[in-house]
Amino acid sequence: MAKVVRGGGDGGLIERLPQSLVLEIFGRLDLESLCSAAPVCKALRFSVSQVLSTISTIDLSGFSPTVQILNRVLTNNRMLRSLTLDCARLDDSSIEVFAKEHLQELVLLKCFLFSSYIFTAIGRKCPNLRLLSLEMVRPCELESPDDCNNSIAKMLKGCLYLESLSIKFHVQYDGPSDLEFIQLILPKTIRVLLLQPISDWQAKLLVLKAGADRNSTASLAGAGSSFLRPNSNGLQSLSLVLNKIKDELLIAIASSLPQLVGLCLEDKPLEEPSLHNDLTNRGLQSLGSCRNLTSLSLTRSRQNYPATFRRVNDVGILLLSEGCRRLESVRLGGFSRVTDAGYVSFLHSCKNLKRFEVVNAFFLSDLAFHNLADATNSLVEVRLLSCNLVTSETAESLSLCRNLEVLDLSGCKSTADVGLISISKLCKLTTLDLGGADITDSGLAALGHGSCPIASLCLRGCKRITDRGIALLLYQDGIIRRTLSTLDLGYLPGLSDKGMSTIAEVCREITNLSIRSCFYVTDASITVLGSMEAFEGKRRPLRKLDLYSCSGLSNASFWLLAPPFFRGLRWLGVGNTRLLAKSKDRFVELSRDRPGLTICANGCEMGCKDGWQCHEFI
């Protein structure tokens, strides 16, 4: 019988194990498990530090680390090649910690407190970068756009091996940018480029310049300079967020960058574009000459103004789909005059189509999906957002796509229970969004009996669902109760503490839960969710919990959110609740005591993916 060493914190048993065995075991643990083991004893702390020094890929996007935490994780690591950070709590002082010479991939999210110095520092400290992705707010009032432009230029001069560059500046309004991206000299190695925001005229000049650089490089390579040939393909993927998409830009792309494999264009007009200064069928026809395109996204956002592509109709879409037959991913949004005939052309012309997404299509109906014989085997992801004419018939048609993994029908309000009966037969479906659908408890019962291994389910705004429906979904013999990890039950007037108890008891894999604006959820629900570990069987801890506008919660709920409850929580939304109104100082203290927890007092969705730039975190 093996000896049992009583806990004393001295690490005696660990010290008697072969070091190679300990390192082998720890090498199989994730980062969070390693950090949890380190404080146990000196022997474990030493072993963890050794393992951390050899990790080549670290992803800290799941929570917002402080500079102290980051320093402990990254100190002495000379093997790190890929790093992803949530930077909501970091500022310029942390750059010295994470900017490593040996880094090849660096992704910096939610850079709320950084200045443009970050670009200069990266260019100086990370010369071997192949991939850089950075999202931040517009430089502060103390910095001019010229200062930011100069900092980005210095970075590009230092990072001569960049192959993928993504720079997103989030602003309160999305008009033309003050940043002169056109002045930047991009490394010849760039294959993937994303810029946000950029004006339409800057975008056009940037494309023409990239095309000219490609042609000159190709000419030199053809003249015998063999060392230039690896760069002769030029830009492969282009993503731009601009103020207006016009024909001139698409024509420039088609003529200057015919080799493009991926194109993503989104505009956010501040007013209705004039009829003579907008995208038309002519622009789409020219884009059809980009025969190598495998991924295409053309969308007009309604964020600033409810404008649409008024001058594009089925003819333009047909010409585009006929020319770009290699497309595997299509996303279209804001095409108010396109009908079924236009949308269905992609389903029939693109034989390898895997992802199909349409947003705000006024004239897309069930007819577009009646004959899916050509697409049933290839489609993996279908998203039809706010398409008012789409009903349960579309869900029935899509049930023939046996390889479908993602189905998003949010905003399709005519989807009813009969559609869920068909969907429940999809044995590879992992993500289902039915936000705003006209489904009832009976529909959830059918889904609960089904064979869908759903990991992410959204029932937001399905107002006919009650506690009984949650029980029918989770107490049946289907597999969803064993696979469900993300659940959105926001805006359900029929949901109460009884439904929360069902979720806490049955869903052992649940990690992300949204119950925003559920008025009949009270402190009892917080108690049961915070004590989920008390239920029998192994289960995952909650990572993200959205309680925004849950008016049934009292000030006493704060103590139910503090230790020892919710031990694994990484994000908490408490905006517009009574417990925030009277306990904000307590939440500040809680955030200080639990540095791994992000507390959002605004109305952001889980993780603050879209609203982080507009508020400070507690």
PyMOL commands that set and color helices and strands:
alter all, ss='L'
color gray80, all
select helices_A, chain A and resi 12-16+19-26+31-40+42-52+67-74+92-98+117-125+145-158+181-183+200-222+226-231+247-256+281-287+314-323+340-349+366-369+392-398+417-423+441-449+467-474+480-483+497-506+523-530+532-534+557-561+578-593+612-614
alter helices_A, ss='H'
color red, helices_A
select strands_A, chain A and resi 57-60+82-86+105-111+131-137+164-170+192-198+237-242+262-267+295-300+329-333+355-359+381-385+406-408+431-433+456-458+486-488+512-514+544-546+571-573+598-600
alter strands_A, ss='S'
color yellow, strands_A
deselect
rebuild
show_as cartoon
